[in-house]
C-alpha cells in the first residue's frame, strides 16, 4: 500500500557501487522522442544475457521479486550521464523509491522531478539495510514515511534527510514551471539589468551563429 | 543530500562559485535553493525532445530563444562521407525533430550537415559562445567543461531542460565549495588528462560529489585553455556539480579571439568585470586538496569506474580493503588479473575523440606520436574530430594526413564511440584504448572493455598494438 505520504513495498537489493545511468538505461533505448517503453530497457545488461534471455539469478527476475517497488542500492547510485530516461524507466517499471547511501547529483534531481523518491540513508543504516535484504530468506518489505522521514524494515528503522522543498514537491505535487513562471516579470527585469551591465551576454547563441553564417 | 549554507545564512560571497551564483540569483526560494538565471542553454537531439513535447503540451513558449542553441551530436554516424545521412529511422527522427523544434522556436541549430556541426561542448567554446562569468547549462553531464573559461557549467535532466526553455532559469540547489590546488609542472609525456585521472583515482568517483570544484595553482595556470577544458570536463567523474578555473590572461585571449562583438568600450567593461571573477584571498572552502603536478605520470584505467585508474607503469590492483567487492566486480568485467602490468596489454581498438579529447591540441598530440609510423595491423584505430571546425583545422595543418598515412580512420565529427549510441559500437570482449571519459560497463558496447587515457597514450597504443608508456615512444622520436 502506498500513497503520496507513504511508500510500502518489496525492496530488492542491488549491491553495486557507482551503478551508473548507462547501466540503468543503456544507449539503445535512448533513441525515441517520447518516454514510451523505457521499462523494457531498465537495467538491460543485468536483467538479460547476450541472447536477450532473462538472467534467472538476477534479483528482479526472481518471481518473488515481481512486485518490487523499492530498490536498495550502493553508494553514488545513478552517477554518470544526465539521461532522465533512467528515472522514467525506473518509474515505468514500478519503482517508487531508491534507498542508497548517496546518489549521483543529476540523478537525484531527475528523480525528484519525476516523483521517484531518492532516500539518502546514513552510511551505516544503508549498509545494515542492504545486509538485511541480502540475508533475508523472503523478499524484504520496507516502508518509507515521507511525512515522518523514516525508513522501516522488519529489524531496522532509520531517519533520512529530505529538503523541505523536495518533501513538499512530493507531498503536494507542485508544478515547478508554473511556480517559476509566476516570477516571469522578475526574470525579465533581471535579464534587462544583467544585460545592461554585461551586454556581451545578450543573445549570445543567436548572434554567434549569425556571425558564423555571414563569415 | 548536500546542504550548502550560503547565501541565506552565510557571509558575503567570496569564492568564485559564490560570486557566480550571487550574480545570477533572481530570487532566494528557500535556504538551499535559488532561482538561477541561465545565460546560455545548450541542447542535443536526445535529451531535449521530451522537454519540447512537455512545453508544447502546456502551450508554453520559449522565453528567451536567443540564449539557446542546439547541435546534432550524439546519434550522428561519423562515416567519412561528405553528405551525412542518418540511416537508423529512430535516430533520424530525433534529428528531424530537433530541427523542427528549433525552427518553431527560433533557436540556433548546428544541424547534421552544418559545416560547424560537432559535439556540443566543443562547438560552444570554439566559437566564443562561452564567456567568463556565465552560467551555462545543458542536458548532458559533461557541461562542467565550461568551467575552464570561468563559466559555471553543469548538466541537467530533461525536466530541467523544459524548465529552462520555459523560464530561462533553474531552481538551483546550492553546492558546497571545494578547491583543488595543483602546483608544479606537468612532466613531459603527461597532459591534463593524466592529471585529472590521477586526481579522480585519489579522491574517488564521489570524492567531489555535492561540490563545485575550483582548480587553482601554478600547474593549472600554465595549462592551455584546451587542456583546462579536458580537466573540467572530467571533474564530473569525481561527482562534482561543477568545475571552475578563474579567468586569466590565457582565458581572455582565447575568448577575445573568438568573440568579434567584444570590442571597444564593451571590451574595456568586459575586462574589468572578468578581473573580479576570482576567489578572494580570504575565502574559505568546505574542502581542499593539494596535488603536485610533478608526480603526474601517464595514467590508464583498469576497471569500470573512472576512479579505477593507475600509472601505466603500475600493476593491476589486488581485490582487498574496503573496496574489495568493487575491485572483484570490475576485474571480472575487464578480464584482468591482479598483479599483471598494464604495460603490454593488447588492445583491438583505439578511439581518439569525445568532448574530453577531440580538440585540435589533442589531435596534434596524437599526430606528434604517430608521425612517420604505422598503426599496428592487429587493431582498428579511429579519429573522430570534435567538430567541423576542428576537422577543417586538422586538415589544413596536415595533421589529418599524418593520421591517415599511419592507418587511422579519419571520420566526421560527433560523440561516436564515447557512448556508442550512433551505431558505432564495440563487440563483446573488444578492448579499447580510448580518449573518452567513462569506462563504465557496456559504455562502448555490451561486454566491450574501455581503458581511458590521453590522446598521446592512445596513439602509442595504436602503434604498438598494446597499452604502453608513451614516454618511451616520445623519447625515441627525439633521438
Interface residues (C-beta under 8 A of the other chain):
Chain A: X15 X16 X17 X18 X20 X22 X23 X26 X27 X28 X30 X31 X32 X33 X34 X35 X45 X50 X75 X76 X79 X80 X81 X82 X83 X84 X87 X102 X103 X104 X105 X106 X108 X109 X110 X113 X114 X120 X161 X163 X164 X165 X176 X177 X180 X181 X183 X184 X186 X187 X190 X191 X194 X197 X198 X199 X200 X201 X202 X203 X204 X205 X206 X207 X208 X209 X211 X212
Chain B: X1 X23 X24 X26 X27 X29 X30 X32 X33 X35 X37 X39 X40 X41 X46 X47 X49 X50 X53 X58 X60 X63 X64 X65 X66 X67 X68 X69 X75 X88 X90 X91 X93 X94 X97 X106 X107 X108 X110 X116 X127 X128 X129 X131 X133 X134 X139 X140 X141 X155 X156 X157 X158 X159 X160 X162 X163 X166 X167 X168 X169 X171 X173 X205 X206 X209 X210 X239 X241 X259 X260 X261 X262 X266 X269 X270 X273 X305 X323 X325 X326 X329 X419 X420 X421 X425 X428 X438 X440 X441 X442 X443 X446 X447
